[in-house]
Structures are given as structure tokens and as C-alpha cells.
Amino acid sequence: MHTGRTLLIAAALCSPFTAPSASAADSDWVVYENPNIRLTFRHPPGLWTREAPDQIRAGLGAAAVIELVGKTELDPATIVLRFVIDPFKDPQFSSDVTRTGDDLAHERIGCSSYSYLTIDGHQALNCVTCGRAACSWTVMLAKPIRCRILSFEDRKTFGKRTAMRPHDGRFPILSILRSIRFTSETVAPK
């Protein structure tokens, strides 16, 4: 019987994203800025950023993979968020853009459920996928840069019940997502 799972998915579709915490605007948050990939965001001082190893970046076919890392009781270097910038660097498939101009239409195909949120004035797709043991979310943007944002910690910490959407909890994931800004042009390498 799949009643619990169906109700869980229905509840996630009907409930709005929780409001980000006020702490995202606090002056003690650290600013991450990378003009080469046109990405800026804020995060609490207890978290730090690192570039993923080259084999991960190459395996994803990405221009860059930035990880926001934090400490938990089980892992001193837990990936809280992973930003995959310009995945699959080839031009978008013609099927990615529909006649309605929906750049994320092709991405919805693999989602068990989905909803939208706005990041820096741009529409982002929150795609929920479910396996046998749990569900997880990935936020996808097509503009101004192609970017996928996912959390490894959300599912482990909060379990299947709340992994349906980004939210503030142990880590202020939604507030971090709401702080994302994109710059208009890349900086030429020196």
C-alpha cells in the first residue's frame, strides 16, 4: 500500500515553501563570491566552501562544482549544498525549450513531483525524486546560468518526511538559496 507516500507527496505539493529565516540578512554571514562562474551567496560562518575534486566535476560534465560544507555529529565534512554549474556543457537540447518558453520543461520529466521557487528573480524548478528508501530534492535553474543545487545532508538529517523541499532546519538551506545572486558577466581569466 502506498497511501503514506501518496499523502506525503500531496502534502508537499500543497504546502508552500517555509519562509527563510531572518538570519540570512545578518551581517555575520559569510559571502561566497566567484565571478568566474557568476555566483554569489551568503552562508553562516560555521559552514565553508570548497571546489569538488576534478573527477566529480568531470563526471558531471560541469564547468564547476562548488560544495558548501558543515560539521555534523557523524561527519566533520558533510556536504550541505552542492552547486553544479553549467552541467553537461553542451548546448541545450532543442527539446529543453518548449514553445511556451519553459526552459525547465525537459527537467520535469524525471520528477516524482515538482514545484517552483524564485531565485534572484529567476524561475527555479524544485524536482523531487523518490527511490525505494527515500525522496530527495534538486533545485534547477536554466537562466541566467544552468545550475543544479542539491543537498546531501537534508535527507540524512531530516529523513523522508521533510526532504520534499528546501527548508531551514539544522542548516538554513532555504535562507542560503534565497541569498543567491548571479552577476551578469564572467571575469576573463588572468
Protein Blocks (a to p, Z undefined) as FASTA:
>chain_A
ZZlmmmmmmmmmmpccddddfklmpmkbccdddfknopacdddfkbccddddfklmmmno
pabdcddddddfklmbbcfbdcdehihkbacdfklpcfkopaklmmmmmpmbdcdddeeh
iacdddddddfkbccdddddfbfbdcddddfklmmmnommlmmbccddfbcfklmmmmpc
cdfbdcddZZ
